[in-house]
């Protein structure tokens, strides 16, 4: 029986130590194909490159560098580069947590989301990072070992269509276990730093540092704070079910609200 195909990507670039460590550790679970950006593309979220062609170079057997975003890479990997449909997509291992609202900005998470949009089981993997840490394979070993075990479970159990797993691994001390979690609220300092260049023109640096987290019971932030690996199942349907039930009570002057059952009846007639 042939081995499953596992597609790997990231947003730290194809030379990132975390990507190579994951690829090596997962190699006994399937045929690993790597399609990753040719340079760091952090915080690109789910951006696609549509204003120019993409260039892809096979830098070594099974390793493909793309001059695009993580979403570009997974799209190319699924639809062009992989000769068989992957059984699993792993995006990471990111150099730094992706917790709470980070999932809306993260290129790492976007790579996994792109796979989930195409009904392929996926996970995004991120490791705690701090200034001064060395980019060596040893730093990523604990995360890689956990991902190996989780990937094996995912291949065996599967995931519902339109879902993915967001994994965050604390670094110091090594995690003593893992926890299934929900998204928490990560708090950042909102900041715009305005400066002038040598010609007197204004330019801006946006985004401030993290400043703690909200108190959300059972959250990913609480888990990593307690030294546990956080595994958060994410769904692609962002519909707010509770608000959808309340909105029919609104009055929008000059327009008639059409109930779902009335619309279906109208279409049938």
Phi, psi and omega in degrees: 000133182288150179285150175292157175268133176243120180263129179246143173211181176194186172238003179267358177101157188292342179272000185295137181296324181297323179294315182293323179295317178296316182300317180294317185290328184271357189295338180276353180266344182178183176277111185272127175241129182250125174228107189222160177299149181283353177205174181296133179226048181293150175059029176272357181051224185258035181294139172250153176262104183244354185262004179198162177287154175267142175253136181228128181235130175279102186281336170200170186302121178082000181242118186239125178260128184240136179273055181213198184271169175302320178297319174304314185297314180292321177302311178296318181299315182288319190264345185227312192279314179290131182281337173232153181298127179298146174273344182201141172242130176240125179248119182144197002273121185291145178273077182134148182299152165233090187242150176055230184291352175305332185298338180279342182252338192289129171290329177299310179295322180299324177299318178290322178299319180300322177293315180298326177298336181252024172062034175248127177305139186209156173217145172254135186235129181225144182241138175308137182222146176218158182301135178096349178292143181275140179273068180243154181304326183299327181299330186262001187298316182298314179298317181297321179295319178293317180298323178301313181294319180290323178296319178298319178294321180294319178296326181281319187265331184078171176230149175300151178302139177078025179228163177207170178245131176253115188249130176233127187245119174291153187258313185227123352288168178305141184299144181262001180172190179225166182214137172282129191226172171248165177293135175263197180239104178272131186256126175244152172282118176290126189208134171233117181260113182263131179223175177235142176275184184294343178261009176083009179273143182282143169218165191224140166253128181247154175096127179251178183284163175292143181227044177103202184206158176285163184268081180251112182299135178075020185273166176298323180294321177295321182297310183291329175299325181273008177081021181250148169291132177260131175235111184249117174285129180244144176247155183272348179274108182269007180301133176270100187298319181296317179292325179298329178285330183275330187300327178302346177278352179287155171247121177247100188304133175089359181225143179267134174278132180252118179291154182301317182293325178292323180293318178297320179296319180296321181291324180294327180274000000 
